[in-house]
């Protein structure tokens, strides 16, 4: 029970940088705007890599036939996320990182048991995904001066 509470607390706290970055591209200008823009993308990359690492780390606990696909997916997600960030095009990078988060969620929903962790991961990813959409809208609508 304590682990569930801790995981939930850390998970929801982990949404704060997404919320700050998505809001920042709407309301900040100049350097703070650029910081929010790059910070959002870098944080999204970091979280996606962290989540891929959870797949890697859980591979020894799954059935033998599921280990190789799980490790390949975890590595593929990281490579995809890094390449998305390296596009150096914020709109494209955000779209690709959003796709990476949704792909990670899809894989988890098809391989994890339907328990508290899967429900938590679904909620967290949906909020992070919505933040990506707000961020994208801010990049498209708001022109920094």
C-alpha positions as CSV (number, residue, x, y, z in Angstrom):
1,X,0.0,0.0,0.0
2,X,2.8,2.4,0.8
3,X,4.5,1.7,-2.5
4,X,1.2,2.5,-4.3
5,X,0.9,5.8,-2.5
6,X,4.5,6.7,-3.2
7,X,4.3,5.7,-6.8
8,X,1.1,7.7,-7.2
9,X,2.5,10.7,-5.5
10,X,5.7,10.7,-7.5
11,X,3.7,10.1,-10.7
12,X,1.4,13.0,-10.2
13,X,4.3,15.2,-9.1
14,X,6.0,14.2,-12.3
15,X,3.2,15.9,-14.2
16,X,4.2,19.4,-12.8
17,X,7.0,20.0,-15.3
18,X,4.7,19.0,-18.2
19,X,2.1,21.5,-16.9
20,X,4.7,24.2,-16.3
21,X,6.2,23.8,-19.8
22,X,2.9,23.6,-21.6
23,X,1.7,26.8,-19.8
24,X,5.1,28.5,-20.2
25,X,5.0,28.5,-24.0
26,X,1.7,30.3,-23.7
27,X,2.5,33.0,-21.2
28,X,6.3,33.5,-21.2
29,X,8.4,35.5,-23.7
30,X,12.0,35.7,-24.7
31,X,14.5,33.6,-22.8
32,X,11.9,32.2,-20.3
33,X,9.7,31.1,-23.4
34,X,12.7,29.4,-24.9
35,X,13.5,27.7,-21.6
36,X,9.9,26.4,-21.3
37,X,10.0,25.2,-24.9
38,X,13.2,23.3,-24.6
39,X,12.6,22.2,-21.1
40,X,9.3,20.6,-22.0
41,X,10.8,18.6,-24.8
42,X,13.8,17.5,-22.8
43,X,11.6,16.5,-19.9
44,X,9.3,14.6,-22.2
45,X,12.4,12.8,-23.6
46,X,13.6,12.0,-20.1
47,X,10.3,10.6,-18.9
48,X,9.9,8.5,-22.0
49,X,13.4,7.0,-21.5
50,X,12.6,6.4,-17.8
51,X,9.4,4.6,-18.7
52,X,11.2,2.5,-21.3
53,X,13.7,1.6,-18.5
54,X,10.8,0.2,-16.4
55,X,10.1,-2.2,-19.3
56,X,13.8,-3.2,-19.4
57,X,13.9,-3.7,-15.7
58,X,10.8,-5.8,-15.6
59,X,11.9,-8.1,-18.4
60,X,13.4,-10.8,-16.0
61,X,10.0,-11.1,-14.3
62,X,8.0,-11.9,-17.4
63,X,7.7,-15.2,-19.2
64,X,10.7,-16.2,-21.3
65,X,8.8,-15.7,-24.6
66,X,7.9,-12.1,-23.6
67,X,11.4,-11.0,-22.5
68,X,12.9,-10.3,-25.9
69,X,10.0,-8.3,-27.2
70,X,9.9,-6.3,-24.0
71,X,13.7,-5.5,-24.2
72,X,13.4,-4.6,-27.9
73,X,10.4,-2.3,-27.3
74,X,12.2,-0.6,-24.4
75,X,15.3,0.1,-26.6
76,X,13.2,1.1,-29.6
77,X,11.3,3.6,-27.5
78,X,14.5,5.2,-26.3
79,X,16.0,5.4,-29.8
80,X,12.8,6.8,-31.2
81,X,12.6,9.4,-28.4
82,X,16.2,10.6,-28.8
83,X,15.8,10.9,-32.6
84,X,12.5,12.8,-32.1
85,X,14.3,15.3,-29.8
86,X,17.2,15.6,-32.3
87,X,15.0,16.8,-35.0
88,X,15.5,20.3,-33.5
89,X,12.0,21.2,-34.7
90,X,9.9,21.8,-31.6
91,X,6.5,21.0,-33.2
92,X,7.8,17.8,-34.9
93,X,9.7,16.8,-31.8
94,X,6.6,17.3,-29.6
95,X,4.4,15.3,-32.0
96,X,6.9,12.4,-32.1
97,X,7.4,12.4,-28.4
98,X,3.6,12.4,-27.9
99,X,3.5,9.4,-30.2
100,X,6.2,7.7,-28.2
101,X,4.3,8.2,-24.9
102,X,1.1,6.8,-26.5
103,X,3.0,3.9,-28.0
104,X,4.5,3.1,-24.6
105,X,1.1,3.2,-23.0
106,X,-0.4,1.0,-25.7
107,X,2.4,-1.6,-25.1
108,X,1.9,-1.5,-21.4
109,X,-1.9,-1.8,-21.6
110,X,-1.4,-4.9,-23.8
111,X,1.2,-6.6,-21.5
112,X,0.6,-5.5,-17.9
113,X,-2.1,-6.9,-15.7
114,X,-5.1,-4.7,-15.2
115,X,-4.2,-3.4,-11.7
116,X,-3.6,-0.1,-9.9
117,X,-0.3,0.5,-11.7
118,X,-1.8,0.2,-15.2
119,X,-4.6,2.5,-14.2
120,X,-2.1,5.0,-12.8
121,X,0.0,4.9,-15.9
122,X,-3.0,5.4,-18.1
123,X,-4.1,8.5,-16.2
124,X,-0.6,9.9,-16.1
125,X,0.0,9.4,-19.8
126,X,-3.4,10.9,-20.7
127,X,-2.6,14.1,-18.7
128,X,1.0,14.2,-20.1
129,X,-0.5,13.7,-23.6
130,X,-3.0,16.6,-23.1
131,X,0.0,18.7,-22.0
132,X,1.7,17.9,-25.2
133,X,-1.3,19.1,-27.1
134,X,-1.5,22.3,-25.1
135,X,2.3,22.8,-25.7
136,X,1.8,22.2,-29.5
137,X,-1.1,24.7,-29.6
138,X,1.1,27.2,-27.8
139,X,3.9,26.8,-30.3
140,X,1.5,27.2,-33.2
141,X,-0.6,30.1,-31.9
142,X,1.8,32.1,-29.7
143,X,4.6,33.9,-31.5
144,X,7.3,35.0,-29.0
145,X,8.5,38.6,-29.4
